[in-house]
Amino acid sequence: MPPSRRLALYDRHQRLAPLWQPLGLWHRPRAYPVARETLHQAALREARAVRTAAGIVDVSTLAKFAVVGPDAAALLESVCATGIAKLAVGRGRYTFMLREDGMVMDDGTVWRLEENRYLLTSSTGGADRMEAHLSYAHRVLAPHLRVSVVAQQEHFAGIALAGPRAKDILAELTGIAPPAHMGLAHAEIAGVPVLILAASYSGERAFELYAVASDAGAVWDALETAARARGGAPYGLEALEFLRIEKGHIVIGAEADGRTTPHDLQLERMLRKSGGFIGAAGLTRPALSAPDRLQLVGLTSDTPIPEGAMLVTATGEPVLGHVTSATGRVLGEGAVALGLLAGGRMRIGENLLATSPTRSQSARVTVTAPLFYDAEGIRYRD
């Protein structure tokens, strides 16, 4: 395969002179500065483009697994803590996976492509861990299941298209009606077959488009041209972070840090009531229901909130938790953050201090629910 084909998306990034960031086994564009922009200025411009028009981001590094066979649903129900078996063909849902001790290990989406064929996605950094986990679930816990699991992380490139103009762009380029939220469709863009998954990480109407990696350059070009024509732009990890914090989405390693359960992260309503998934027994331990556990909360302030800062009632007081992720508002004033706070659900409305003595930074914060943008969920379903 010619290098120009093999490195199709890399070449597209390079011509935009991005700031690269190591992530897992990959390097991903952090932002695409123009005209001497700082990292923050570039990322804020990119995030605003997504909120007001449309943006595209390379999500090729997400872990992707083809799960195929008569018992594919049974295997996924053992690995995923959410319901899978009743998922209709052509539909998907957000899901998460637990370790055997009940702690959240990873999250992603699962899609039923055909009766006995599913696509499971999970985080970039957790791809190898998830591959080993799926193998353990099949070969050790359920070797009798008639199912095949194939890692496809490098075979397919992925491009996410998000923003209020995303639906128009997709309709123009494919000639089909875009699928509803958590639906899927098959189409062509620039003559390249693509799988379209309607899922949002930004809080805006969004789609993930997957194509054979060697052919994805033409898809990127078509999407970039259409987005720029409507005032949009490519965006990187920094803008993605701004958008997901405003929407209150957790990220593996920060909010799901290996010590948090679905209850801590306000995901308990999604747990499959019938149980039977890895980690279900671990969740029954009384200590994991203690009301003073570290729980996910939102934080707001009129001033920047230091990421990683300790949460206290006053200087010198015992530490109650910490800030996991923070950003300024994309289209408004002030700052928002996510944090893990002891007994957080009972502290909504309290005023605390987020302090980082080693950096001499602090901010007065108010504890809120961990959702700062479009609480009704209208925009990503529109």
Secondary structure, DSSP 8 states (H G I E B T S, - for coil): --HHHHTHHHHHHHTT--EEEEETTEEEEEE---TT--HHHHHHHHHHHHHHS-EEEE-TTSEEEEEESTTHHHHHHHHBSS--TT--TTBEEEEEEE-TTS-EEEEEEEEEEETTEEEEEE-STTHHHHHHHHHHIIIII-TT---EEEE-TTTEEEEEEESTTHHHHHHHHHSS----TTBEEEEEETTEEEEEE---SSSSSEEEEEEEGGGHHHHHHHHHHHHHHTT-EE--HHHHHHHHHHHT---BTTTB-SS--TTTTT-GGGS-TT--STTTTGGG-GGGG-TTSEEEEEEEESS---TT-EEESSTTS---EEEEEEEE-SSSSSEEEEEEEETGGGGTT-EEEEEEGGGTEEEEEEEE-S--S-TT--TTT-
